[in-house]
Amino acid sequence: MKTQILTAACVTACLGATQATAQRFVVVNGQRLNGAQIQYLDQVSCTYVPDGRYWIDMRTGMLGV
């Protein structure tokens, strides 16, 4: 019974995280990012990237809002 409760809690937490990511709105260079791309961006930037529209020049590394 404890295993079933723990499994249900984990599934609920995972679904909640996925749903929260799906509701985010992050656009880079005119392309809206999907949930996996947003999670990756958060991970590599070591922070929570707020919803918004961003641009980046891949040649120079310059970026902005």
CNS distance restraints for C-alpha pairs under 8 A (distance, minus, plus):
assign (resid   1 and name CA) (resid   5 and name CA) 6.36 0.50 0.50
assign (resid   2 and name CA) (resid   6 and name CA) 6.09 0.50 0.50
assign (resid   3 and name CA) (resid   7 and name CA) 6.02 0.50 0.50
assign (resid   4 and name CA) (resid   8 and name CA) 6.07 0.50 0.50
assign (resid   5 and name CA) (resid   9 and name CA) 6.15 0.50 0.50
assign (resid   6 and name CA) (resid  10 and name CA) 6.23 0.50 0.50
assign (resid   7 and name CA) (resid  11 and name CA) 6.18 0.50 0.50
assign (resid   8 and name CA) (resid  12 and name CA) 6.09 0.50 0.50
assign (resid   9 and name CA) (resid  13 and name CA) 6.14 0.50 0.50
assign (resid  10 and name CA) (resid  14 and name CA) 6.13 0.50 0.50
assign (resid  11 and name CA) (resid  15 and name CA) 6.12 0.50 0.50
assign (resid  12 and name CA) (resid  16 and name CA) 6.09 0.50 0.50
assign (resid  13 and name CA) (resid  17 and name CA) 6.25 0.50 0.50
assign (resid  14 and name CA) (resid  18 and name CA) 6.23 0.50 0.50
assign (resid  15 and name CA) (resid  19 and name CA) 6.03 0.50 0.50
assign (resid  16 and name CA) (resid  20 and name CA) 6.09 0.50 0.50
assign (resid  17 and name CA) (resid  21 and name CA) 6.23 0.50 0.50
assign (resid  18 and name CA) (resid  22 and name CA) 6.13 0.50 0.50
assign (resid  18 and name CA) (resid  35 and name CA) 7.30 0.50 0.50
assign (resid  19 and name CA) (resid  23 and name CA) 6.39 0.50 0.50
assign (resid  20 and name CA) (resid  24 and name CA) 6.81 0.50 0.50
assign (resid  21 and name CA) (resid  35 and name CA) 5.22 0.50 0.50
assign (resid  21 and name CA) (resid  38 and name CA) 7.36 0.50 0.50
assign (resid  21 and name CA) (resid  39 and name CA) 7.49 0.50 0.50
assign (resid  22 and name CA) (resid  34 and name CA) 7.05 0.50 0.50
assign (resid  22 and name CA) (resid  35 and name CA) 5.25 0.50 0.50
assign (resid  24 and name CA) (resid  35 and name CA) 7.75 0.50 0.50
assign (resid  24 and name CA) (resid  51 and name CA) 6.11 0.50 0.50
assign (resid  25 and name CA) (resid  32 and name CA) 7.09 0.50 0.50
assign (resid  25 and name CA) (resid  33 and name CA) 7.49 0.50 0.50
assign (resid  25 and name CA) (resid  51 and name CA) 4.98 0.50 0.50
assign (resid  25 and name CA) (resid  52 and name CA) 6.31 0.50 0.50
assign (resid  26 and name CA) (resid  32 and name CA) 5.84 0.50 0.50
assign (resid  26 and name CA) (resid  33 and name CA) 5.78 0.50 0.50
assign (resid  26 and name CA) (resid  38 and name CA) 7.22 0.50 0.50
assign (resid  26 and name CA) (resid  50 and name CA) 7.45 0.50 0.50
assign (resid  26 and name CA) (resid  51 and name CA) 4.93 0.50 0.50
assign (resid  26 and name CA) (resid  52 and name CA) 5.10 0.50 0.50
assign (resid  26 and name CA) (resid  53 and name CA) 6.00 0.50 0.50
assign (resid  26 and name CA) (resid  54 and name CA) 7.69 0.50 0.50
assign (resid  27 and name CA) (resid  31 and name CA) 5.26 0.50 0.50
assign (resid  27 and name CA) (resid  32 and name CA) 4.20 0.50 0.50
assign (resid  27 and name CA) (resid  33 and name CA) 5.88 0.50 0.50
assign (resid  27 and name CA) (resid  52 and name CA) 6.28 0.50 0.50
assign (resid  27 and name CA) (resid  53 and name CA) 4.62 0.50 0.50
assign (resid  27 and name CA) (resid  54 and name CA) 5.98 0.50 0.50
assign (resid  28 and name CA) (resid  32 and name CA) 6.48 0.50 0.50
assign (resid  28 and name CA) (resid  33 and name CA) 7.23 0.50 0.50
assign (resid  28 and name CA) (resid  53 and name CA) 6.03 0.50 0.50
assign (resid  28 and name CA) (resid  54 and name CA) 4.76 0.50 0.50
assign (resid  28 and name CA) (resid  55 and name CA) 5.32 0.50 0.50
assign (resid  28 and name CA) (resid  56 and name CA) 7.27 0.50 0.50
assign (resid  29 and name CA) (resid  53 and name CA) 7.81 0.50 0.50
assign (resid  29 and name CA) (resid  54 and name CA) 6.32 0.50 0.50
assign (resid  29 and name CA) (resid  55 and name CA) 4.71 0.50 0.50
assign (resid  29 and name CA) (resid  56 and name CA) 6.62 0.50 0.50
assign (resid  30 and name CA) (resid  53 and name CA) 7.65 0.50 0.50
assign (resid  30 and name CA) (resid  55 and name CA) 7.80 0.50 0.50
assign (resid  33 and name CA) (resid  37 and name CA) 5.65 0.50 0.50
assign (resid  33 and name CA) (resid  38 and name CA) 6.09 0.50 0.50
assign (resid  34 and name CA) (resid  38 and name CA) 6.23 0.50 0.50
assign (resid  35 and name CA) (resid  39 and name CA) 6.19 0.50 0.50
assign (resid  36 and name CA) (resid  40 and name CA) 6.18 0.50 0.50
assign (resid  37 and name CA) (resid  41 and name CA) 6.12 0.50 0.50
assign (resid  38 and name CA) (resid  42 and name CA) 6.14 0.50 0.50
assign (resid  38 and name CA) (resid  49 and name CA) 7.90 0.50 0.50
assign (resid  39 and name CA) (resid  43 and name CA) 6.14 0.50 0.50
assign (resid  40 and name CA) (resid  44 and name CA) 6.15 0.50 0.50
assign (resid  41 and name CA) (resid  45 and name CA) 5.99 0.50 0.50
assign (resid  41 and name CA) (resid  49 and name CA) 7.34 0.50 0.50
assign (resid  42 and name CA) (resid  46 and name CA) 5.92 0.50 0.50
assign (resid  42 and name CA) (resid  47 and name CA) 5.37 0.50 0.50
assign (resid  42 and name CA) (resid  48 and name CA) 5.21 0.50 0.50
assign (resid  42 and name CA) (resid  49 and name CA) 5.77 0.50 0.50
assign (resid  43 and name CA) (resid  47 and name CA) 6.85 0.50 0.50
assign (resid  45 and name CA) (resid  49 and name CA) 7.89 0.50 0.50
assign (resid  52 and name CA) (resid  65 and name CA) 7.47 0.50 0.50
assign (resid  53 and name CA) (resid  65 and name CA) 5.93 0.50 0.50
assign (resid  54 and name CA) (resid  63 and name CA) 7.24 0.50 0.50
assign (resid  54 and name CA) (resid  64 and name CA) 5.67 0.50 0.50
assign (resid  54 and name CA) (resid  65 and name CA) 4.43 0.50 0.50
assign (resid  55 and name CA) (resid  63 and name CA) 5.47 0.50 0.50
assign (resid  55 and name CA) (resid  64 and name CA) 5.46 0.50 0.50
assign (resid  55 and name CA) (resid  65 and name CA) 6.31 0.50 0.50
assign (resid  56 and name CA) (resid  61 and name CA) 6.53 0.50 0.50
assign (resid  56 and name CA) (resid  62 and name CA) 5.71 0.50 0.50
assign (resid  56 and name CA) (resid  63 and name CA) 4.16 0.50 0.50
assign (resid  56 and name CA) (resid  64 and name CA) 6.63 0.50 0.50
assign (resid  57 and name CA) (resid  61 and name CA) 5.41 0.50 0.50
assign (resid  57 and name CA) (resid  62 and name CA) 5.39 0.50 0.50
assign (resid  57 and name CA) (resid  63 and name CA) 6.31 0.50 0.50
assign (resid  58 and name CA) (resid  62 and name CA) 7.47 0.50 0.50
